Amino acid sequence: MNIVFFSTSAFSLPSFRAISPFIRCVITKRARPKGRGYMLEDSEIKKAALQMGIPVIEIDSFKEPSIFQVHDFDPHLFVVVSFGLIIPKKILDIPTIGSINVHPSLLPVYRGPSPIQWALLNGDNETGITVIKMNEQMDAGDIIYQETVHIDENDNAATLSDRLSVRSGEVLPNIIDHIEKEGKITGRQQDHRLATFTPLITKEMGRINWQAGAREINNRIRAFFLWPVAYTYIDEKLMKIYTGQTDPYNSDSPPGTIIDINKKGIYVSTTDGTLIIIELQMENKKKMDAYSFAIGYRNLMGKAFK
């Protein structure tokens, strides 16, 4: 079985390693300059492939002629895990058996680029892994395999992504083995009437609206833990909030007001319940626990976040 593996994200590493003996080539998005020095930083999947001696093809789009080098590897199957580009039909038709995609949601729910974040943002109790036979439409192919994964109330985008990533690597080899034995990809059609779509996450989505309830605010903190990180302002200074917790207490103070400080954290009033800030980071400062920050910040009690 000759596999060409499409990925850009570290989410795919367990899947990549699980089926690496069959991978003849990796297709990944070209690295972009980062940081003040505008240095190129290779993706984790590119580093892993090169360490194993697996050829890597980097592209910005499927208009580049280099993508057709995949013919040289006589591919039977394309495996796509967190790639970041929609693959056109003329490319999907290259492998002799077909193309499959591992998607971290219970399709047809949360099609698109950010299913993990939106499951957390919406306060869902479960999500899952779906493996589909790919077609030219986004995440709309027939379902080959699907399983449910519980979302813990303490999960954030990092912890949930890690669990889904590891589990994807565990289930993928058996799916590949079945496809190889059958010589074809079979699955059941999605109910497209139930489809929901996730937009790209923007930096502005991270800003906390203190007119919301504590649970909704905490879901935003959990969803955007990795990027852009939920944020607010105090004394016109940016504060990122990495970890929070809800408390049912309803204060008479205006939403966004600091109503208590103790070793657990900073208690902030909302329109429904109280949000406890546990871990934060002020602009140009290191991440720290909220109580330590409060000890060193004068006259914090009674101030309001904006």
C-alpha positions in Angstrom: 0.0 0.0 0.0 1.5 3.3 -1.2 0.2 6.2 0.8 0.7 10.0 0.2 0.1 11.8 3.5 -1.4 15.4 3.4 -0.9 17.4 6.6 0.4 20.7 8.0 -0.5 20.5 11.7 1.1 18.7 14.6 -2.4 17.2 15.2 -1.6 14.7 12.6 1.7 13.3 14.1 0.1 10.3 15.9 -1.6 9.3 12.6 1.5 9.9 10.6 3.6 7.7 12.9 1.0 5.0 13.0 1.0 4.5 9.3 4.5 5.7 8.4 5.7 2.4 7.0 3.2 2.9 4.1 3.9 6.6 3.5 5.9 7.3 0.4 5.6 11.1 0.4 4.2 13.9 2.5 2.4 17.0 1.1 2.4 20.0 3.4 1.8 23.7 3.2 4.9 25.8 2.7 6.3 27.4 5.8 5.7 31.1 6.3 8.1 33.7 7.9 7.5 34.1 11.6 8.8 36.4 14.4 10.7 39.6 14.3 13.5 38.1 12.2 10.9 36.6 9.7 12.6 33.2 10.0 11.0 30.2 8.2 9.9 27.6 10.7 9.2 24.1 9.3 6.0 22.3 10.4 6.2 19.5 12.8 5.0 17.1 10.2 7.8 18.1 7.8 10.4 17.6 10.5 9.1 14.2 11.3 9.0 13.1 7.7 12.5 14.2 7.0 13.8 12.5 10.1 12.3 9.3 8.7 13.7 9.9 5.2 10.3 10.4 3.7 10.2 12.9 0.8 8.3 16.1 1.4 6.5 18.3 -1.2 5.6 21.8 0.0 2.9 23.9 -1.8 1.0 27.1 -1.3 -1.8 26.0 -3.6 -2.8 23.2 -6.0 -1.9 25.5 -9.0 1.7 24.7 -8.5 3.1 22.1 -10.9 5.2 20.4 -8.1 2.0 18.8 -6.8 2.0 16.4 -9.7 5.2 14.9 -8.5 2.9 12.6 -6.4 2.5 10.5 -9.6 6.2 9.4 -9.1 5.2 7.6 -5.9 2.5 5.4 -7.5 -0.1 6.3 -4.8 -2.9 3.8 -3.9 -4.3 6.1 -1.2 -4.2 9.7 -0.1 -4.6 10.2 3.7 -5.5 13.7 4.7 -5.2 14.9 8.4 -5.4 18.6 9.3 -4.0 19.9 6.0 -5.6 23.3 5.6 -6.3 23.4 1.9 -9.3 22.1 -0.1 -8.0 19.5 -2.4 -9.5 19.7 -6.0 -11.1 16.7 -7.6 -8.3 16.3 -10.2 -5.9 15.7 -7.4 -8.2 13.4 -5.4 -8.6 11.2 -8.5 -4.8 10.5 -8.6 -4.6 7.5 -6.2 -5.9 4.2 -7.6 -8.1 3.4 -4.5 -9.1 6.9 -3.4 -8.6 9.5 -0.7 -9.7 9.6 3.0 -9.7 12.3 5.6 -9.6 12.2 9.4 -11.8 15.0 10.9 -12.1 15.8 14.6 -15.9 16.1 14.9 -19.1 14.0 14.5 -19.7 14.9 10.9 -21.9 16.3 9.4 -21.7 18.6 12.5 -18.8 21.1 12.5 -17.5 20.8 9.0 -14.7 23.2 8.3 -11.4 24.3 9.8 -12.1 24.7 13.5 -14.3 21.9 14.8 -12.6 21.5 18.1 -12.8 25.2 19.1 -16.5 25.4 18.1 -17.5 22.3 20.1 -15.9 24.0 23.2 -17.3 27.4 22.4 -20.8 26.0 22.2 -20.4 24.1 25.4 -20.9 20.6 23.9 -20.6 17.5 26.1 -19.2 15.4 23.3 -17.4 15.5 20.0 -15.7 12.7 18.0 -13.6 11.4 15.2 -14.9 10.8 11.7 -13.0 9.2 8.8 -14.6 10.0 5.4 -14.0 9.1 1.8 -13.1 12.5 0.3 -14.9 14.3 -2.5 -14.4 17.8 -3.8 -16.8 19.3 -1.2 -15.5 20.3 2.2 -15.9 17.4 4.7 -19.0 16.1 2.9 -17.8 12.6 1.8 -19.2 9.2 2.9 -18.5 8.2 6.5 -16.1 5.2 6.8 -15.7 5.3 10.5 -17.0 7.4 13.4 -16.7 7.3 17.2 -17.8 9.7 20.0 -15.4 11.3 22.4 -16.5 12.8 25.7 -15.7 16.5 26.4 -14.7 17.0 30.1 -15.7 20.3 31.7 -12.0 21.1 32.3 -11.0 20.4 28.7 -9.6 23.2 26.6 -8.5 23.3 23.0 -5.1 21.9 23.8 -6.2 18.9 26.0 -9.2 18.0 23.7 -7.0 18.3 20.6 -4.4 16.0 22.1 -6.9 13.3 22.9 -8.5 13.4 19.5 -5.1 13.4 17.9 -3.9 10.4 19.8 -7.2 8.5 19.2 -7.0 9.2 15.5 -3.6 7.5 15.3 -5.0 4.5 17.2 -8.0 3.9 14.8 -6.3 4.7 11.5 -4.2 1.6 11.0 -7.2 -0.7 11.1 -9.1 1.4 8.7 -6.1 1.4 6.3 -5.8 -2.4 6.7 -9.5 -2.8 5.8 -9.2 -0.6 2.8 -6.2 -2.5 1.5 -8.0 -5.8 1.9 -11.1 -4.6 0.2 -9.3 -2.7 -2.5 -11.9 0.1 -2.3 -13.3 2.7 0.1 -16.9 2.2 1.2 -19.0 4.2 3.6 -22.4 5.6 4.4 -23.7 8.9 3.1 -23.8 11.9 5.5 -27.2 13.5 6.2 -26.4 16.8 4.6 -29.5 18.4 6.1 -27.8 18.2 9.5 -24.5 19.9 8.4 -23.1 22.8 10.3 -20.0 24.8 9.3 -17.2 26.3 11.4 -15.6 29.6 10.2 -11.9 30.4 10.6 -11.0 31.7 14.1 -10.0 35.4 14.1 -8.1 37.3 16.8 -11.2 39.5 17.5 -13.2 36.4 18.5 -11.0 36.2 21.6 -12.3 39.4 23.2 -14.5 38.7 26.2 -18.0 40.2 26.4 -18.7 40.7 30.1 -22.4 41.1 29.3 -22.5 37.3 28.7 -22.9 34.7 31.3 -20.1 33.1 33.2 -20.5 29.7 31.4 -20.4 31.4 28.0 -17.3 33.4 28.9 -15.5 30.3 30.3 -16.3 28.4 27.1 -14.6 31.1 25.1 -11.5 30.8 27.4 -11.5 27.0 26.8 -12.0 27.2 23.1 -9.3 29.8 22.4 -6.7 28.5 24.8 -4.2 28.0 22.1 -5.1 31.0 19.8 -6.0 33.8 19.9 -6.4 33.3 23.7 -9.4 35.0 25.4 -8.6 38.6 26.4 -10.0 41.6 28.1 -8.7 45.0 29.3 -8.1 46.5 32.7 -6.8 50.0 33.2 -6.4 50.1 29.4 -4.0 47.2 29.6 -4.5 43.9 27.7 -5.0 40.8 29.8 -5.1 37.3 28.4 -7.0 34.7 30.3 -5.9 31.1 30.0 -7.9 29.3 32.6 -11.2 30.1 34.3 -14.0 28.5 36.3 -17.6 29.3 36.8 -19.4 29.9 40.1 -23.2 30.2 40.4 -23.1 33.2 42.7 -24.9 36.2 41.2 -23.6 39.6 42.2 -25.4 43.0 42.2 -22.2 44.6 40.8 -22.1 45.5 37.1 -20.8 42.8 34.8 -17.0 42.7 34.6 -16.5 44.0 38.1 -14.0 42.3 40.4 -16.0 41.2 43.4 -13.6 39.0 45.3 -10.0 37.8 45.4 -8.6 34.8 47.2 -6.1 32.0 46.6 -8.4 30.3 44.1 -8.4 33.4 41.8 -10.0 36.6 40.8 -13.9 36.6 41.0 -15.6 38.6 38.3 -19.4 39.4 38.0 -21.3 38.5 34.8 -24.9 38.6 33.8 -25.4 35.1 35.0 -23.0 33.8 37.7 -19.4 34.6 38.5 -16.3 33.8 36.5 -13.2 32.9 38.5 -10.0 33.9 36.6 -7.3 31.3 37.6 -4.5 31.8 35.1 -3.7 35.0 33.2 -1.0 37.0 31.4 -0.7 40.8 31.3 0.7 42.3 28.1 4.5 42.0 27.9 4.5 39.9 31.1 4.8 36.2 31.9 1.8 33.9 32.4 1.0 33.5 36.1 -1.7 32.5 38.5 -4.4 35.1 39.1 -3.9 35.3 42.9 -0.1 36.0 42.5 -1.0 38.7 40.0 -3.6 40.2 42.4 -1.1 40.5 45.2 1.2 42.6 43.1 -1.5 44.8 41.5 -2.6 47.7 43.7 -6.3 48.5 44.3 -7.6 45.7 42.1 -10.7 45.0 44.1 -13.8 46.7 42.6 -12.2 47.5 39.3 -14.0 46.6 36.1 -12.8 44.8 33.0 -13.6 46.3 29.7 
